[in-house]
């Protein structure tokens, strides 16, 4: 029986069995022998499958900032290449200034939605600059074909767990990553803030039925990097606010001394709390007293000799600034989930032309500053990924919006070449994929699809790509999809039911 057939027969895909932590701390080699499947019970069969996760530590562990655009963003800000055909077949016409002609102002040279008028710009101007400086790659054919429900919950769940389908017991991408790295000694449970969320609960950190060390569970921060371990004033204590910290610490030490043998984990947690509090306070002090770097793209002139400091846009940009500062100043932080707070939702069924451009502009201008910030800091091991639930139709419906579709863009952003060689296998500065419009004229289901000679991949390939960055040599065993590889066979797709 082929390995994948065996895995499917055991029901192991679509569950959380591929991570070591659920095995109660059993030590597992990254190349464990899987020969004795037949004589093992379920838990050992799971261990055997886990043993097939081949791991080789990269020279430097990457750091990932994951931006997930809940609601499903339209691809059009990053792909207007089919706009003339789209407009000719749409139920309602698009703005004429989006059409590529001699006088157009919103269709950039690489087919992004930009404009010299900032109110009409959907981030395309920033995309052009990012592309030109090799700080962004755009994959225009992240195309959902398998498990094509076009519904929010199953799409979000499958994209953030890296597997087809929707199961609450399945761990998220970051949880799988934590488990594999921990099993292979690539990360310690004493690391400071290895996994961080700026969006609260996220399926990307879904624990499912796994049990990872406490130190590898996500910690929640906000744009101000508020200390989640700071002790607050307590009215039950008869002391001033100035010395309450000392009173609480003395009480904690007294209790711990009496219970140390029985409650060693609690004692360790108090010690860890103090360490984390000190780290966050020091980080905040450093950031408050340190300006952002100057713009690395600035070209001095006689009239303007001084380079300006980088400045993030407000709203979402404030949160991205905090995430970038965290990965720059804390190499222990490996995965940050940012969500799209500060941008609004992306379920643009109506009034899309009014709402969508401003959101995309804020997102892309924030990403441009982030890439410059990383470059100025020499952080070539950081990658920012941006995608959402699914794509959207390109027909402008009777509410002047777009309904749920398949194809979307994946944006990957990082520092430019001057920061260093970057993550192996992640060369930035490319546009990948070509699309064409499909659908009956003047009907709602108008959409783009990869052309026959174009590379495409499923959203699950994003998880495989992240796993590969971190050293997992065969990430397809976790997702069923190969990592992104634009040199693969054009339009390659395997029927999941075959």
C-alpha positions, 0 to 999 in steps of 0.5 A: 500500500502506498504511504498516502493510501495508508494515511488516508485509510487510517483517517490520519489526514484531516486530524491532528495526528501528525504532531508529536506532542499528542504522544505524551512526550514520546521521543521520535526520530525525524526518520523513524522506521515505519515498517511495522504498521500492522502490529501497532495500535492507533497511537503507534501508527500515528507515531510512525506517520510522524516519523516520516516527517523529514527535518533538516534544520536551516542555517537560520530559522526564518520568522514569519508574519502571517496576515490573513484577510478574513472575508476573502479579498478580491484579486483585482488590486494585484491583477487587472490584466484581464480588466478589459475582458472582465468589463466587457462581460460584467453585469455592470461596468467598471470605472473607465479609468481602470481600463488600460489605454494611453491616458489611464491612471489606475492601471500600472505597468504590471497590471496593479490597481494604482493611481496618482490620486490617492483616493483612487489608489488600491495599493498598486503604486506601492506594489510596483515599488515593492516589486521593483526593489525585489521586496515582494512576490505576487502569486496571481494563481492561488486557486482553490479547486479541491474542496471548493465550497466557497464558504467562509468557515471551511475555507478559513479552517482549511487555509489556516490548518493547511489541510482540506476540510473542516475539523475542530480537532485539527491543529493549525499551521503554527501548532504543527510547526511548534510540534515538529520544531520541538520534536527535532530540538530546533526550539526550546519551550524556554524560548521567549514569545516564539508564537505570538498573536495580534488577533486573539484566538486564531485557527492558525494556532488551533490546538485541536487534541494536541498538547504542546509545552506551555512555552510554545503556546501563543501569547497575545499582544497588541499594537502597543506591545502591552505587557500581558504579564504585568501585575495590576493593582489589587485593592485587596492588598493593603499597600500603595500601588508603588510597592504592590509589586514587591508585596505580591512577589513576596507573597508568591515566594512564600507560597512557592517555598512551601509548595515547591515540591508538589507544585513545581510547574506553578513555581516554574511558571512564576519564574517564567512570568518574571522573565517575560515581564522583564523582557517586555518592559525592556523591549518597550523601553528600547522602542520608546527611546529609539526612532524608526530607521531612515528610508533606505530608498531616499536619494539625497539632493542639495535641496533635500540632503536629509533622509526622512525616518520611516513612518507607518500608516495609521490603523493596521500599520500600527499593528504591523509596526509592532509585529516587525519591531518584535521580530527584529528585536526578538529572534526567538519569535518565529511566527506572528499572526496579525489578522486584518484588524485595522483594515476591516473585513473583505466580504465585498458583496456590495459597494466594493469600489467605494470600500476596497481601494482604501483598505488595499492602499493601507495594507500595501503602504504598510507592507512597503514600510515594513519591507524597508524597516526589515531591510534597514535592520538587515533582517533577511530571514523574515517573510510576510505572507498575505492571503485570505479565505478565497478569491471573488468573482470578477463580475460587478454584481447589481450591488456593485460588489463581488461574490465568492470565487476561487482564484486569489493573490498571495503576496509575499513580502520581505527585505530587499537584497541589500539585507542579505540573501534571504530565505532559501527558496524564497526569491522575491521580486517576481509575478507568478501566474497568468489568468483569463476570464471565464463565465457566461456574458452578463451573468454573475459567475464571472471569474478568473482562472489560471491559463493552460500554460500557467502555474497554479497551486491550492491555498494548502501550498502556503502551509507547505511552503512555510513548513519548508522554510523551517526545514521540513523536507517533505511538507506535503505529508502534512498538507497533501500539497507540494510547496509553491514552485512556479517551475512545476508543470503548468496548470498541474492539478490532481483530482483528490477523488482519483 
